[in-house]
Amino acid sequence: MRILVTGGAGFIGSHYVRSLLAGRYPGQRDTEVTVLDSLTYAGNTTNLPMDDPRLAFVRGDVCDRRLLAKLLPGHDTVVHFAAESHVDRSLVDPDVFMKTNVVGTQILLDCCLHAGVERIVHVSTDEVYGSIAEGTWTEESPLQPNSPYSASKAGADLIARAYWRTHGLDVRVTRCCNNYGPYQYIEKIIPVFVTNLLSGRTVPLYGDGGNAREWLHVDDHCRAIQLVLTDGRPGEVYNIGGTELTNKELTGRLLDLCGADWGRVRFVADRRGHDRRYSVDDGKIRRELGFEPRVDLDEGLAEVVRWYREHRYWWNLLRDAVGSAL
């Protein structure tokens, strides 16, 4: 089997690629992987086993139709991670989110159609549903995104559905909650807080800290994606949930793990349009595909703090590249 992984040098994509090449998924030991990544600020080839003979790396843009037309033939499967994903950035520079997430997905699917790709997994987010005060979203819940980022991902989801309905393209969509784990770029809340605390800095907590999110270790997310790839159904959407915490609760756990106290926390003005709570019903992927998360949140957070403590060189290089704002 030959798999093309878009955005495979990013946080989640690279974890998937490392797991695939390490033989952690049944029946994939002989799989050859092509990573397509434009290496924007969040992409990093040090996240990948570049010396593995089964890995081919191509630097390129998912919006480049000519490149995709040359690259896709011969690949059985595409796992589509490539996306702009940071909500804060989408508030100030939405154009790039629409181009990469919406137009890029459409171009990719069109090229997959013409290249005869057998199966595509489109990796999306729970943020497409908007905010929910009580209860959980199912896969049939309406899409009500509230940020340019989540709107662009909702648009991509609908394009995926259209290519399945109109052309019969085998596209499966996953909508996962917030991820955490090693190699996560330092703009997201957990790596921002951990690296700041390990550096003796303060951490910024939005609003009253009551915004709630579900958290899932990246390894569990990638296992779920692989299950959808191998055992999921064409045209279907699969929610992937985790453990719910408010941002204040998450902050408290990170403070304890880093040996810090609440004096290191700065409460800052809330983000515009900040969704209060996300929660997905993941009963479908559990019932149909037998998915169960394996990484306990407390154990996973402790492991992540250890990883950032032991890999200062990795995130210090990123800090040097982007400046001290992070």
N, C-alpha and C positions, 0 to 999 in steps of 0.2 A: 504494500500500500504506500502511496505517496500523498502526504498531507501538506497543504499550504496553510501556514498560520500567519495571518495578517496582524501587525502590531505585536509580533512575537518577541520583541526586545523590551517590552514594557513589563510592568510588575506582574500582572496575572498571566499574560501571554508567555512570558519567559518561564514562569513556574510550570505551566502546562507543557512547554517544550522540554524542559529538564526532566519532568516526570515521564513523558513519553519516551524519550531517548534512554532513560534509565530502566526501562522495562517495567514500570510500575503499573501499567494497565494491561490486562490480559490480552494476549494475541497480538501485541504491538511490537515485539522485540525486533522484527525486521523492517519496521516502518521507516521510510525515509521522509525527512521533514525539510521543507523550504520555509524559511522565515522571510517575510516581506515587511520591512519597517523603514520609515523615513528618518528615524533617529532624530526626532524632535527632542526637546529638553528632557522628556520623560523616558526616552528610549536609550538603552545602553547595552552594547554588545558584551560588556563584562558580566551581564546577567545570564549569558548563554554559554553552553559548552562548545565554543567555536572550533575546538580541535576534534570534535566527533565527526567521523567520516560520513555519517548518515545525515549530517546537518549541512544544508546549503543556505547561505545568507545573501539576501539581495536587498540593497538599499534602494528604496523607491517609495512612491506615493500611491496609496490606494486609489487616488483619483486619476492616475495615469493609465488611460485606456490602452494605449499602444503597448506599454510595458506588460499589463495584465494579459493582453492578447497573446503575447509571446510566452509568458510565464506559466499560464494555467494549463495548457494542454499537457496531458500525461499525469495530472494530479487527480486522484479519485475524490478527494475530500478537501473542503476549506473550512477552517475554524476562524471566524472573523472577530478578532479582538480590536482591531485598529479603530481608535476613536480619540477625540479630545474629551477629557473626562472630568475636569475640575470645575465645579460650579462657580467658584469665585472668578475664575478667568473668563467664564462665559458671560458674566455680567458686564465686563469691560471690553471684550473682543468676541462678540457672538458670531461674526462672519466666518471665522475659521472653523467653528463648531458646525455650522450649517454645511460648509463645504466638505469637511472630512466625514462627518457622521451621516449626513443625508445624501449628498451627491456621491460621496465615496462609496457608500453602501449600494446605491443604485448602479453605479458603474461596475462595481465588483460583481453584483448579481447578474448583470447583463452579460458580462464577459464569461462568467461561469456557465450561463445558459448556452452561449455559443461555443464554448470549449468542451461541453459535454461532461462537466463536473457532476458526479453522482449525488453528492450530499454536502450540505452547508449547515453549519451551526452558527447562528448570529447571536453574539453575546451582548445582551442588553442589561437593563438595570431596573430595580424596583421603583426608581424615581419617576418613571413614566406615568405612574398611577397618581402622582400628586401626594397630598397629605391626607391622613385619615385619623380622626379623633379617637375612634373606638373600633374594635374589631380588626379584621384583616382583609386584604384584597385577594380575590381569586383571579385566575387567568381570564375570567370573563368580565372583570371589573372594567369600567370605562377608563380610558387614558385621559388624565387631566394634569399634564405637566405644568410646573410653575416657574421653571427657569429656562433660559435659552439652552443650557446643556440638556436638561431632561426633555425639552421639546424636540431637540434634534434627534435624540435617541428614540422618542416616540415616532417621529417621522420615519426613521430607519426601520423600526419594527413594522410599520404599515407598508413600507416598500417591500419588505421581506414577504409579508402576507400577500401582496399583490402579485409578486413573481411566482408564488406557489399557486394562487388561484388562477391566474391568467395563463401562465406558461407550464404549470405542473412541475416547477423546479422544487426539488426536495430541500426545503429550508426549514430548520427547526430553531426556535427562539428560546433563549434562557433569560430570565429576569431575576438577578441575584441581589441580595442585600449588600450592605457594606462589607468589604473584604479587609483583612489585615494579614500581615505576614512579613517575612524577610524580603529585602529588595524593593520595598514599597517606596516610591518617590517621596521626598521629604516635604511636599506641599500638603499632604493629607493629614488629618487630625492626629492619628496615632504616631506616625513618624515625626511630625512637627513637635508634638508634646514630648516624646521620648528623647529626641535628639536635643531639644532645648533644655530639658531637665538634666540630661547627662552633661550638658555644657555649662551648667550653672545659671541658665537663663530663666526668665519667666515664660509662662504660656498664656495665650489669649483664649478666653472662653466666651463664646458668643452669648449675648443676652443674659437670661437667668440660668442657662445651662440645662433647661428642661426639654430641649429638643431630643426626641428619642429615635434611635436607629437600631436595627438588628445587625449583629456582627457575626461573620463566618470566616474561618481561617481559609486562606487562599488554596490550601491543599484540598480541603473539602469542596470548595467551589470547582476546582479543576476536575476532581473525580466526578462531580455531578455533570459537568460539561461532557466528559467522556461517556457517561451513561446515556446522555441524550443523543450523542453521536452514534453510539452503537445500537441502542435499544429504543430510542424515541421514535415518534411518529412524524411523518412529513406534515408540515403546516401547523404543527402544534406549538403552544407556548408552555414553558415549564418554569414556575416560580421556584426560587431556591432561598429558603429562609435561614435564620440564625437565632442568636440570643439577644433579646432586647435590653438595651440600657439607655438611660438618658445620657447626654454628654457630660453632665455633672457626675453621674455615677462612674462613667468611663474615666473621667479625670481623676477621681478619687483612687481608682485602682492603679492608674499609671503613677500617681504620686507615691503610693505605697511601694510599688515595685522599683521605683527609682530612688527611694529613700528621701523623698521631699515632702513638704507640707503645703497647706493651702496658702501660705504666704508667697508662694511662687506663682500663684494664679492671678491673672489680670482679667477682670470681667470687662468685655469690650462691647461696643454697640453691635446690635444684631445685624446679620446680613439681610439685605433687601430680599423680600419674598422667601425668607427661610422657612421651609416646610417644617411643621411642628413634629410630626410623627410619621414614620413608615412602618408597615407591618404586612407581610405577605403570608398567605395560606399556601404552604408547600405540600399539602396532602397529596397532590397529583403525582409529583415526582417520587414521593415515598411509596404510594400505592402501586403505581405502574412500573416503576423502575427499581424499586427497592433501595432508594437512596436513604442513607442515615449519616449525619455528620459524625466524625470520629474525634475531632479535636475539641476538648473541653475549653471553654473560653478562658477561664483563669489560667489553666496550664498553657494555653496558646499565647496569651498576653505575656506571661512570664518568659516563655521561649523567645518571643519577639524582642523583649527588652534585652535579654541576654545577647541576641544576635546583633542588635544595634550597638550594644556596649563593646562587643568583640570585633565589630567591623567599622570602627570609627573612620578608618582610611577611606571607606567607600562613601560615606555620607559627608565627610569633610571635603572631599573632592567636589561633590555636588554643591555644597555651600560656597566653596571658592568660586565655582562657575556662575552661580546666580547672585552672589553677594550676600550681605548679612541680613537682608529682609526676612529670610526664613529663620 
